Amino acid sequence: MKENPVLIIAGPTASGKSSLAIEMAKSDNGVVINCDSMQIYKGIPIIAATPSEKEKQEAEHRLYELYDCAKRGNVVEWLDLAVKEIKSLWAEKRLPVVVGGTGLYIDALLNGCTPIPEVPEEIRQRIHQQLLKEGLPKMYEYLQKIDEEIAAKISASDKTRIMRAIEIYEFTGKKVSEWYKMPLKKKLAEANFLTVKIVPSLEEIEQRCRQRLDKMVYELGALQEITGLLKMNLSEDLPAMKALGVPELSRFIKGETSLEEALEEAKLHTRQYAKRQRTWLRNRLKADIVFENSYQGQPEYSELINKALNA
């Protein structure tokens, strides 16, 4: 195996990538590192499809369930944590197996990210209070005044991106459009990446997504999990509150729609998300190994990856 190896396994939701990552970690003295922007949160293991306790016993897992749902995770913070874990595993002569479907995180690990500093929580809260007081249209007008270039690229209804751009400007005094023009900062230039992507057909992904959502709701207790989340009275614009299935099933729990309608809506949005993931993987991620079918224990998958790792 080459010096400083990092195995990346990427794929859309329900493609079997987590199972393949566990298999590789077991066979190569590895550790599974999370690269999913929802699985970093505690309290939503069912709806986020976080690895189970049984799966965590099969192989060591890191960077899962780090934060309370009240926190906003971000790519910069995740990247710093991931780099620290990867370097510690190199020192132990173990293989980092990074797995997930969050394209932004994967891209940052491979290519670096814009060096925007983390915005302090007090500034986030101040801007949020301003939003509650003045409303989103006024906030968008303000963004147009301070950063016309970035405002032109953001929908007037995209609250998350509008607020993020304002927060960064308020903290740094520099426009987001200026930050984006700065060179990307690579954190792991010395890494030997082996990138694997799983890109099943849309038909296969849709079927697996539907089956998994049904299982979450009817067997695993997703409704009880979301009920607990709603009792926390969190802001609806927090990442955890936007996890696939949470907004839709929340409406059923609140009595605003039937379970069947909520579940169908969740399945539709999950399919749309998986389609976007698949498009990103096909067009934006250059991989060393590509599998066209979901992983369901096929031994040839791990054999091919091991051959590449030891080439």
C-alpha positions in Angstrom: 0.0 0.0 0.0 1.2 3.5 -0.9 2.3 6.0 1.8 -0.5 8.2 3.2 -3.4 6.3 1.6 -7.0 7.6 1.8 -9.8 5.5 0.4 -12.9 7.5 -0.5 -16.2 5.7 -1.2 -18.9 8.0 -2.6 -22.4 7.3 -3.7 -26.0 8.6 -3.6 -28.3 7.7 -0.7 -29.2 4.0 -0.4 -26.4 2.9 -2.7 -24.8 0.6 -0.1 -21.7 2.7 0.2 -21.6 2.5 4.1 -21.7 -1.4 3.9 -18.8 -1.3 1.4 -16.8 1.0 3.7 -17.2 -1.3 6.6 -16.1 -4.3 4.5 -13.0 -2.4 3.4 -12.2 -1.2 6.9 -12.5 -4.8 8.2 -10.2 -6.2 5.5 -7.5 -3.5 5.5 -7.1 -2.5 9.2 -9.1 0.6 8.5 -11.4 3.1 10.2 -14.6 4.4 8.7 -14.7 8.3 8.6 -18.1 10.0 8.1 -18.5 12.3 5.0 -22.2 12.8 5.3 -23.5 16.2 6.4 -26.5 14.7 8.3 -24.8 11.9 10.1 -22.7 14.3 12.1 -25.8 15.0 14.2 -27.0 13.2 17.3 -30.7 12.4 17.8 -31.6 11.5 14.2 -29.8 8.2 13.6 -32.8 6.6 11.9 -33.8 9.4 9.5 -30.1 10.1 8.7 -29.3 6.4 8.2 -26.4 6.6 10.6 -24.6 3.3 11.1 -26.1 1.1 13.7 -24.4 0.0 16.9 -24.0 -3.5 15.3 -22.3 -1.9 12.3 -20.0 0.2 14.6 -18.9 -3.0 16.3 -17.9 -4.5 13.0 -15.5 -1.6 12.3 -14.4 1.5 14.1 -16.3 4.6 13.0 -15.4 8.3 13.5 -17.0 11.7 13.0 -20.5 10.3 13.5 -23.1 12.0 15.8 -20.8 14.8 16.8 -23.2 17.6 17.3 -26.6 18.4 18.9 -29.3 19.1 16.3 -29.2 22.8 17.5 -25.8 23.3 15.9 -25.0 24.2 12.3 -22.3 22.0 11.0 -20.2 23.2 8.1 -17.7 22.0 5.6 -14.7 23.9 7.0 -15.2 22.5 10.5 -15.7 18.9 9.1 -12.6 19.2 6.9 -10.4 20.2 9.9 -11.7 17.2 11.9 -11.4 14.8 9.0 -7.8 15.9 8.3 -6.9 15.4 12.0 -8.4 11.9 12.0 -6.7 10.9 8.8 -3.3 12.0 10.0 -3.7 10.1 13.3 -4.6 7.0 11.3 -1.5 7.3 9.1 0.6 7.5 12.3 -1.1 4.2 13.4 -0.5 2.6 10.0 -4.2 2.2 9.5 -6.3 3.0 6.4 -8.8 5.9 6.5 -12.0 4.9 4.7 -13.9 8.1 4.1 -17.6 7.4 3.1 -20.5 9.7 2.3 -22.6 11.3 -0.3 -22.1 15.0 0.5 -20.4 16.3 -2.6 -19.3 19.6 -0.9 -17.4 17.6 1.8 -15.8 15.2 -0.7 -14.7 18.0 -3.0 -13.2 19.9 -0.1 -11.2 16.9 1.0 -9.8 16.2 -2.5 -9.3 19.8 -3.7 -9.4 22.1 -0.7 -11.9 24.8 0.2 -12.3 28.5 0.3 -10.5 29.8 3.4 -13.6 31.5 5.0 -13.2 31.6 8.8 -16.0 30.2 11.0 -18.6 32.8 12.0 -19.0 33.1 15.8 -22.4 32.0 17.1 -23.2 35.4 18.6 -23.0 37.0 15.1 -25.3 34.2 13.7 -27.8 34.9 16.5 -27.7 38.6 15.9 -28.4 38.2 12.1 -31.1 35.6 12.9 -32.9 38.1 15.2 -32.6 40.7 12.4 -34.3 38.2 10.1 -37.1 37.6 12.5 -37.6 41.4 12.9 -37.3 42.5 9.3 -38.2 39.4 7.2 -36.4 37.7 4.4 -37.1 40.2 1.6 -35.4 43.0 3.6 -32.4 40.7 4.3 -32.1 39.9 0.6 -32.2 43.7 -0.2 -29.4 44.2 2.3 -27.4 41.4 0.6 -27.9 43.1 -2.8 -26.4 46.3 -1.3 -23.3 44.7 0.3 -22.6 42.0 -2.3 -24.5 42.5 -5.6 -22.4 39.8 -7.3 -23.3 36.9 -4.9 -26.9 38.1 -4.5 -27.4 37.7 -8.3 -26.5 34.0 -7.9 -28.8 33.4 -4.9 -32.6 33.0 -5.1 -34.5 35.6 -3.1 -36.2 32.7 -1.3 -33.0 30.8 -0.4 -32.8 31.8 3.3 -29.9 29.6 4.2 -27.5 31.0 1.6 -28.7 34.6 2.1 -28.1 34.4 5.8 -24.7 32.7 5.4 -23.5 35.4 3.0 -24.6 38.2 5.3 -23.0 36.5 8.4 -19.7 36.1 6.6 -19.7 39.8 5.5 -20.6 41.0 9.0 -17.8 38.9 10.6 -15.0 39.4 8.1 -15.9 42.7 6.4 -15.2 40.9 3.1 -17.8 40.0 0.5 -18.5 36.3 -0.1 -17.9 36.9 -3.8 -14.4 38.1 -2.9 -13.8 35.0 -0.7 -14.8 32.7 -3.5 -12.1 34.3 -5.8 -9.3 33.3 -3.4 -7.3 30.2 -4.1 -8.6 27.0 -2.5 -6.7 25.9 0.5 -5.6 22.2 0.3 -5.4 20.4 3.6 -4.1 17.0 2.5 -1.7 17.7 -0.3 0.4 14.7 0.7 -2.4 12.2 0.5 -2.6 9.3 -1.9 -6.3 9.2 -2.6 -8.1 6.2 -4.1 -11.6 7.3 -5.1 -14.4 4.9 -5.6 -17.9 5.9 -6.6 -21.1 3.9 -6.8 -23.6 5.3 -9.4 -26.5 2.9 -9.8 -29.4 3.6 -12.2 -32.1 6.0 -11.1 -34.6 3.2 -11.1 -32.5 1.1 -8.7 -31.8 4.1 -6.4 -35.5 5.1 -6.4 -36.6 1.5 -5.5 -34.0 1.3 -2.7 -34.9 4.8 -1.3 -38.6 3.9 -1.2 -37.9 0.6 0.6 -35.6 2.3 3.1 -38.1 5.0 4.0 -40.9 2.5 4.5 -38.6 0.6 6.8 -37.6 3.7 8.7 -41.2 4.6 9.3 -42.9 1.2 9.8 -40.1 -0.8 11.5 -37.4 1.4 12.9 -39.3 4.3 14.7 -38.6 7.3 12.5 -41.9 9.0 13.6 -40.9 8.7 17.3 -37.5 10.1 16.5 -38.9 13.1 14.6 -41.5 13.7 17.4 -38.6 14.0 19.8 -36.8 16.4 17.5 -40.0 18.6 17.3 -40.2 18.8 21.1 -36.8 20.6 21.0 -38.5 23.6 19.3 -35.5 24.1 17.0 -35.4 26.7 14.2 -36.7 25.1 11.0 -33.7 26.5 9.1 -31.2 24.3 11.0 -29.6 21.6 8.9 -30.9 18.7 11.1 -34.5 20.1 10.6 -34.0 19.8 6.9 -32.8 16.2 6.9 -34.6 14.1 4.3 -38.0 13.1 5.7 -38.0 15.5 8.6 -40.1 18.4 7.1 -42.5 16.0 5.4 -43.1 13.6 8.3 -43.3 16.6 10.7 -46.4 17.7 8.9 -48.0 14.4 9.6 -47.0 14.5 13.3 -48.6 18.0 13.5 -51.8 16.7 11.9 -51.4 18.7 8.7 -51.5 15.8 6.3 -51.9 12.0 6.2 -49.0 9.6 6.8 -49.4 8.2 3.2 -49.2 11.7 1.7 -46.2 12.7 4.0 -44.4 9.5 3.1 -44.9 9.9 -0.6 -43.7 13.5 -0.4 -40.6 12.3 1.5 -39.9 9.7 -1.1 -40.2 12.2 -3.9 -37.8 14.6 -2.2 -35.4 11.8 -1.4 -35.5 10.6 -5.1 -34.8 14.2 -6.2 -31.9 14.5 -3.8 -30.4 11.1 -4.9 -30.7 12.3 -8.5 -28.7 15.4 -7.7 -26.1 13.4 -5.9 -25.8 11.0 -8.8 -25.5 13.9 -11.3 -22.7 15.4 -9.1 -20.9 12.1 -8.9 -21.1 11.5 -12.7 -20.1 15.0 -13.7 -17.9 16.4 -10.9 -16.1 13.5 -9.3 -13.3 11.8 -11.2 -13.0 8.4 -9.7 -10.4 5.6 -9.9 -13.1 2.9 -9.7 -16.7 3.2 -10.7 -19.4 0.7 -9.8 -22.7 0.9 -11.8 -24.8 -1.2 -9.3 -25.5 -0.7 -5.6 -23.3 -2.6 -3.2 -25.1 -5.7 -1.8 -22.1 -7.7 -0.7 -20.5 -8.5 -4.1 -17.0 -9.8 -3.3 -15.6 -8.4 -6.6 -16.1 -4.9 -5.3 -13.7 -5.3 -2.3 -11.4 -7.4 -4.4 -11.0 -4.7 -7.1 -10.5 -2.0 -4.5 -7.9 -4.0 -2.6 -6.0 -4.7 -5.8 -5.9 -0.9 -6.5 -4.8 -0.1 -3.0 -1.9 -2.5 -3.2 -0.9 -1.8 -6.7 
